[in-house]
Amino acid sequence: MGTRLEGKTAREKLLATLETLSEPGCLVISLDGIEVLSGSFADEAVALSYARLITGEYGDRYMIVRSPVLEITEDLSSKLERRRMAMLCSSNDGWDVLGLLGAQMRETLALVIDRQETTAKELASLLGIRHNACLRRVGRLAELRLIRRKEVGSAGPHHSYRFFSILNP
């Protein structure tokens, strides 16, 4: 699929669609029926849209890629990696992360996805790590828009959050 110029047009449509979603909302970019996704199109349409999304410009909204096979997403993954971003991709075989995300972050993300909803305390216990270390991990995953973070209260100066998978079970 496409050239950089076609990608720019697609990006404008993606961002317009993203704005129409209620919050929280998740835009699924389907690659069903696509045989080839060019790197320049993927960068212009998807990676640049995602870069704007993770700045917080679009509020409590998220994006994932849906691809029948992961091979199609290789160029997109490379473009995301160069931009030091990571994005979820669902496929017929489950899910994967496109772009750049370390093993410990992937492990934490996998637990959030498997549990669908959790807390940092629960995750820290499952991972066998300190609560503060877990908070840093889930905070970064939330910044990357790989999970949803919702404030549920506060205890003194500290806020309490629940973390949610953005993938439907």
Backbone bond lengths (Angstrom), bond angles and torsions (degrees), N, CA, C in turn:
res aa  C-N    CA-C-N  psi(-1)  N-CA   C-N-CA  omega(-1)  CA-C   N-CA-C  phi
1 M - - - 1.434 - - 1.509 108.52 -
2 G 1.232 120.12 121.72 1.393 137.38 155.49 1.498 129.35 60.62
3 T 1.299 111.22 173.21 1.455 122.91 179.58 1.534 109.72 -100.43
4 R 1.320 115.60 172.86 1.469 120.06 177.71 1.530 110.02 -62.82
5 L 1.332 117.85 -39.51 1.468 121.26 179.42 1.531 110.90 -63.60
6 E 1.333 116.68 -42.68 1.474 120.31 175.43 1.527 110.52 -64.12
7 G 1.329 116.01 -35.04 1.456 120.94 177.59 1.520 112.06 -64.10
8 K 1.326 116.93 -37.14 1.470 120.91 178.65 1.528 110.24 -63.50
9 T 1.321 116.63 -43.18 1.470 120.88 177.45 1.520 110.32 -63.15
10 A 1.322 115.96 -43.02 1.472 120.49 178.94 1.530 110.62 -64.33
11 R 1.349 117.21 -38.83 1.467 120.48 178.79 1.527 110.96 -61.21
12 E 1.308 116.79 -43.57 1.470 120.42 178.78 1.531 110.48 -59.27
13 K 1.323 116.78 -40.75 1.472 121.05 178.88 1.531 111.06 -69.35
14 L 1.341 116.63 -41.71 1.466 120.48 178.30 1.523 111.10 -59.91
15 L 1.317 116.24 -47.05 1.459 120.19 -178.17 1.529 111.94 -67.25
16 A 1.322 116.71 -36.51 1.470 120.22 176.57 1.528 110.00 -64.70
17 T 1.316 116.66 -41.42 1.473 121.09 177.84 1.521 110.40 -65.45
18 L 1.313 116.86 -42.22 1.464 121.95 179.36 1.531 110.62 -57.90
19 E 1.322 116.50 -40.89 1.466 120.90 -179.71 1.526 112.53 -64.05
20 T 1.328 117.05 -26.49 1.470 119.72 -177.77 1.528 113.06 -81.64
21 L 1.326 117.42 -13.35 1.460 120.26 -178.82 1.524 110.76 -70.48
22 S 1.325 115.96 140.23 1.462 118.56 172.76 1.531 107.73 -74.20
23 E 1.338 115.59 158.75 1.464 120.55 -179.18 1.508 110.70 -99.98
24 P 1.313 120.43 137.05 1.459 125.40 -8.54 1.527 110.27 -73.10
25 G 1.304 116.02 146.72 1.459 120.34 -179.67 1.509 110.55 -145.55
26 C 1.314 115.36 154.52 1.463 120.70 -178.73 1.525 109.49 -132.34
27 L 1.316 115.91 123.15 1.454 122.64 176.60 1.523 108.12 -91.47
28 V 1.325 116.24 123.66 1.461 121.57 177.92 1.523 107.63 -101.07
29 I 1.321 115.46 118.14 1.461 121.37 177.94 1.523 107.15 -92.59
30 S 1.315 115.98 106.42 1.463 120.48 -175.40 1.522 111.36 -88.19
31 L 1.317 115.11 130.19 1.462 121.93 175.18 1.535 110.66 -104.83
32 D 1.333 116.29 12.65 1.463 120.14 176.53 1.527 108.77 -57.33
33 G 1.306 116.57 133.25 1.458 122.01 179.66 1.524 113.87 85.84
34 I 1.327 118.11 -4.85 1.470 122.20 178.94 1.527 108.09 -94.09
35 E 1.324 116.29 130.86 1.457 119.62 178.79 1.520 112.22 -97.30
36 V 1.346 116.57 -33.77 1.462 121.43 -179.03 1.524 108.07 -137.64
37 L 1.331 115.91 132.69 1.460 122.20 176.51 1.524 106.74 -119.14
38 S 1.334 116.83 108.58 1.467 119.44 -176.50 1.523 110.74 -69.86
39 G 1.312 115.51 150.16 1.448 120.98 -179.26 1.516 113.11 -62.20
40 S 1.331 117.54 -41.01 1.464 119.58 -178.37 1.524 111.15 -68.55
41 F 1.324 117.94 -38.81 1.467 120.55 176.47 1.527 109.95 -65.99
42 A 1.325 116.86 -46.20 1.468 121.92 -179.06 1.526 110.99 -60.16
43 D 1.328 116.21 -41.71 1.458 120.27 179.97 1.525 110.64 -65.14
44 E 1.305 116.24 -49.45 1.466 121.41 -176.45 1.525 112.15 -67.32
45 A 1.324 117.09 -44.87 1.469 120.25 -175.31 1.523 112.74 -81.46
46 V 1.314 116.94 -51.75 1.459 120.44 -170.77 1.532 112.22 -93.89
47 A 1.328 117.95 -53.77 1.467 119.98 -175.13 1.535 112.01 -62.43
48 L 1.319 117.61 -43.31 1.470 119.29 179.26 1.524 111.63 -68.74
49 S 1.324 117.73 -35.70 1.474 120.65 174.98 1.520 110.00 -63.39
50 Y 1.320 115.69 -43.95 1.461 120.63 -178.90 1.528 111.01 -66.13
51 A 1.324 116.50 -37.05 1.467 120.40 178.16 1.530 110.25 -59.83
52 R 1.315 116.67 -40.22 1.476 119.70 178.04 1.520 110.60 -69.99
53 L 1.317 116.87 -37.55 1.461 121.00 179.66 1.530 111.44 -60.79
54 I 1.326 117.37 -44.95 1.468 119.24 -174.90 1.524 113.09 -74.56
55 T 1.320 117.70 -7.89 1.466 119.38 173.20 1.529 110.89 -75.66
56 G 1.331 116.39 -13.05 1.455 120.56 -177.27 1.523 112.72 93.82
57 E 1.305 116.63 1.54 1.464 122.26 -177.53 1.532 112.92 -58.90
58 Y 1.323 116.88 -26.65 1.467 120.91 -175.93 1.525 112.91 -108.54
59 G 1.321 116.69 19.74 1.459 120.66 175.09 1.519 112.94 66.66
60 D 1.319 115.76 -142.89 1.471 122.83 -175.38 1.527 110.01 -87.99
61 R 1.332 114.45 61.15 1.462 120.87 179.96 1.526 108.66 -126.96
62 Y 1.323 114.88 156.39 1.457 121.63 -172.44 1.518 108.93 -139.24
63 M 1.341 115.71 164.66 1.464 122.16 177.25 1.513 109.00 -138.34
64 I 1.293 115.57 138.89 1.467 121.05 169.61 1.518 108.34 -134.07
65 V 1.309 115.35 158.79 1.459 121.81 175.24 1.519 107.49 -102.93
66 R 1.310 116.34 137.99 1.466 122.33 174.49 1.516 106.82 -114.82
67 S 1.328 116.26 119.82 1.460 120.77 -179.14 1.523 109.29 -135.21
68 P 1.315 117.61 135.45 1.473 118.65 179.49 1.534 112.13 -61.07
69 V 1.344 116.03 -34.53 1.467 121.33 176.84 1.523 109.16 -137.36
70 L 1.330 116.31 147.36 1.463 120.28 -176.37 1.527 113.86 -71.46
71 E 1.329 117.23 -22.34 1.466 120.89 179.65 1.523 112.21 -53.11
72 I 1.307 116.72 -38.87 1.464 121.82 -177.35 1.527 110.96 -62.18
73 T 1.322 117.70 -27.42 1.468 121.66 -173.30 1.531 113.91 -92.84
74 E 1.323 118.16 4.88 1.468 120.80 -175.64 1.521 113.11 -58.36
75 D 1.332 117.85 -45.37 1.465 120.20 -179.99 1.525 111.14 -66.40
76 L 1.329 117.12 -39.68 1.462 120.78 177.20 1.529 109.94 -62.52
77 S 1.313 116.89 -43.86 1.466 120.83 179.27 1.525 110.74 -59.20
78 S 1.313 116.63 -41.75 1.463 121.82 178.52 1.525 111.05 -63.25
79 K 1.321 117.01 -42.20 1.475 120.95 179.53 1.532 110.55 -66.01
80 L 1.320 117.07 -41.47 1.468 120.60 178.00 1.532 110.20 -64.13
81 E 1.315 116.16 -41.24 1.468 120.64 179.74 1.523 110.92 -61.17
82 R 1.323 117.11 -43.62 1.471 120.39 178.38 1.520 111.80 -61.79
83 R 1.313 116.37 -30.52 1.466 120.96 179.24 1.536 111.60 -90.55
84 R 1.331 116.01 4.16 1.477 123.02 178.94 1.524 111.65 59.64
85 M 1.330 114.72 42.49 1.461 121.91 178.59 1.528 108.84 -122.06
86 A 1.326 114.79 164.72 1.457 121.67 176.74 1.525 107.84 -139.19
87 M 1.319 116.31 145.20 1.461 122.06 -176.70 1.525 108.65 -142.04
88 L 1.321 116.52 145.05 1.464 120.50 178.35 1.520 110.90 -80.27
89 C 1.313 114.80 143.05 1.460 121.97 175.69 1.515 108.14 -131.83
90 S 1.324 116.56 125.18 1.463 119.60 173.45 1.524 107.61 -100.24
91 S 1.312 114.85 144.69 1.464 120.17 179.96 1.527 108.61 -141.25
92 N 1.298 115.34 179.11 1.466 120.04 178.13 1.522 111.47 -62.06
93 D 1.332 116.98 -21.68 1.465 121.75 -178.55 1.528 113.44 -96.93
94 G 1.326 118.68 4.77 1.458 121.26 -178.71 1.510 111.07 126.23
95 W 1.327 116.93 -127.08 1.461 121.51 179.76 1.519 110.00 -139.88
96 D 1.329 114.79 160.97 1.454 121.76 175.15 1.522 107.49 -152.24
97 V 1.315 115.34 171.05 1.453 121.20 176.95 1.519 108.01 -107.68
98 L 1.312 116.30 129.35 1.457 122.15 173.50 1.518 107.12 -94.65
99 G 1.322 116.81 141.73 1.453 120.02 178.05 1.505 112.42 94.71
100 L 1.331 115.46 -148.03 1.456 122.51 -169.97 1.523 111.62 -108.82
101 L 1.337 116.62 115.05 1.459 121.84 175.43 1.526 107.85 -154.76
102 G 1.329 116.13 122.99 1.456 121.86 -177.29 1.521 113.45 -67.27
103 A 1.323 115.09 165.35 1.466 122.02 -175.85 1.530 112.84 -60.30
104 Q 1.329 117.87 -41.89 1.468 119.71 -179.35 1.530 111.12 -66.99
105 M 1.306 116.39 -37.70 1.467 120.23 177.56 1.528 110.30 -68.14
106 R 1.324 116.66 -38.84 1.474 120.29 177.35 1.532 110.46 -63.34
107 E 1.322 115.95 -39.70 1.460 120.50 179.00 1.534 110.26 -62.15
108 T 1.311 116.34 -44.14 1.463 121.05 179.20 1.523 110.58 -66.03
109 L 1.322 116.67 -44.20 1.459 121.48 177.90 1.526 110.88 -59.46
110 A 1.312 117.30 -43.64 1.471 121.38 -179.88 1.528 110.91 -59.08
111 L 1.325 117.22 -40.30 1.469 119.86 178.63 1.524 111.59 -66.10
112 V 1.323 117.10 -41.41 1.466 119.87 178.13 1.529 109.76 -62.94
113 I 1.313 116.87 -43.87 1.470 120.51 -179.95 1.527 110.23 -64.55
114 D 1.316 117.59 -45.21 1.470 120.99 -179.92 1.522 112.06 -62.40
115 R 1.330 116.77 -39.79 1.467 121.19 -177.25 1.527 112.22 -83.70
116 Q 1.346 118.11 -20.58 1.461 125.54 -177.14 1.527 113.37 70.68
117 E 1.327 118.20 -36.17 1.459 122.93 179.34 1.525 107.77 -152.10
118 T 1.338 116.55 134.75 1.464 119.21 -176.67 1.528 110.41 -161.20
119 T 1.314 115.56 -179.73 1.467 122.53 175.26 1.520 108.85 -123.23
120 A 1.324 115.76 164.61 1.468 120.30 177.25 1.520 110.23 -63.73
121 K 1.327 117.02 -36.34 1.463 120.33 179.33 1.528 110.81 -61.81
122 E 1.332 116.61 -45.61 1.472 120.62 178.59 1.526 110.62 -63.27
123 L 1.328 116.09 -44.68 1.467 119.93 -179.31 1.528 111.68 -64.20
124 A 1.328 116.86 -43.40 1.465 120.41 179.90 1.524 110.53 -58.44
125 S 1.326 115.75 -41.13 1.459 120.29 179.09 1.531 110.89 -65.06
126 L 1.319 116.97 -45.50 1.464 121.26 179.96 1.533 112.13 -65.13
127 L 1.329 115.86 -36.53 1.464 120.59 -177.98 1.526 112.94 -84.70
128 G 1.339 116.51 -16.18 1.460 120.56 -177.89 1.520 112.21 70.19
129 I 1.333 116.30 37.50 1.461 120.90 179.80 1.527 109.45 -126.10
130 R 1.329 115.94 167.05 1.456 120.72 178.41 1.531 110.66 -68.11
131 H 1.312 115.20 150.83 1.452 121.94 -179.23 1.534 111.33 -57.18
132 N 1.331 117.47 -43.80 1.470 120.52 -179.84 1.526 112.22 -62.90
133 A 1.322 116.51 -38.79 1.467 120.41 177.65 1.521 110.07 -64.61
134 C 1.306 116.04 -39.91 1.464 120.42 178.71 1.529 110.60 -66.34
135 L 1.323 116.71 -41.02 1.476 120.45 177.89 1.527 111.22 -59.77
136 R 1.325 117.24 -38.82 1.469 120.05 177.44 1.525 110.41 -64.38
137 R 1.324 116.28 -43.21 1.471 119.59 -179.75 1.525 111.80 -62.78
138 V 1.328 117.02 -52.95 1.469 118.85 -177.02 1.528 111.06 -68.04
139 G 1.332 116.55 -29.72 1.458 119.58 175.23 1.515 111.00 -62.81
140 R 1.321 116.11 -44.05 1.472 120.29 178.43 1.523 111.19 -67.11
141 L 1.329 117.80 -41.22 1.467 120.52 177.56 1.527 110.80 -60.85
142 A 1.323 116.49 -38.65 1.465 120.77 178.26 1.532 110.33 -68.22
143 E 1.331 117.23 -41.01 1.474 120.42 177.34 1.515 111.27 -60.50
144 L 1.326 116.79 -37.82 1.465 121.85 179.32 1.524 112.41 -78.14
145 R 1.316 117.11 -1.75 1.464 123.98 -179.32 1.526 112.54 63.54
146 L 1.342 115.80 31.95 1.463 120.86 176.57 1.523 111.11 -91.37
147 I 1.324 117.11 -20.55 1.460 123.52 174.60 1.530 107.74 -139.69
148 R 1.296 115.60 164.64 1.472 120.94 177.01 1.521 108.93 -104.40
149 R 1.317 116.38 134.68 1.459 122.58 177.88 1.520 107.73 -114.21
150 K 1.348 115.59 131.27 1.462 120.33 179.12 1.522 108.74 -129.36
151 E 1.330 115.51 125.99 1.456 120.21 177.46 1.524 108.91 -72.41
152 V 1.339 115.82 130.74 1.473 120.57 -177.81 1.520 112.39 -119.02
153 G 1.318 117.34 3.96 1.457 120.54 178.95 1.504 111.04 154.09
154 S 1.325 114.71 -172.39 1.454 119.34 177.08 1.520 109.46 -149.12
155 A 1.309 114.33 150.46 1.465 122.06 176.56 1.522 106.04 -125.61
156 G 1.313 116.14 99.52 1.454 119.84 -175.88 1.511 109.52 68.41
157 P 1.330 117.15 -132.44 1.467 119.53 -178.18 1.536 113.17 -81.22
158 H 1.320 117.45 -4.43 1.463 121.35 -175.15 1.524 111.05 -100.93
159 H 1.324 114.97 139.56 1.460 120.65 176.61 1.517 109.41 -91.72
160 S 1.315 115.89 151.18 1.449 122.54 178.92 1.531 108.01 -111.99
161 Y 1.335 116.19 133.74 1.461 120.98 -175.83 1.523 111.01 -128.08
162 R 1.325 114.39 156.36 1.458 122.67 165.59 1.519 105.33 -116.67
163 F 1.312 114.89 148.74 1.464 120.86 -177.09 1.526 108.28 -120.45
164 F 1.334 115.81 138.01 1.445 122.08 -173.47 1.521 110.48 -127.50
165 S 1.328 115.62 145.31 1.448 121.13 171.64 1.523 108.18 -72.25
166 I 1.328 117.04 144.42 1.457 119.68 174.36 1.526 110.91 -95.29
167 L 1.332 116.63 -3.24 1.463 121.17 175.21 1.514 109.42 -90.19
168 N 1.312 117.32 136.90 1.457 119.89 174.74 1.525 109.21 -75.18
169 P 1.343 115.99 141.18 1.481 118.22 -178.71 1.510 112.76 -64.38
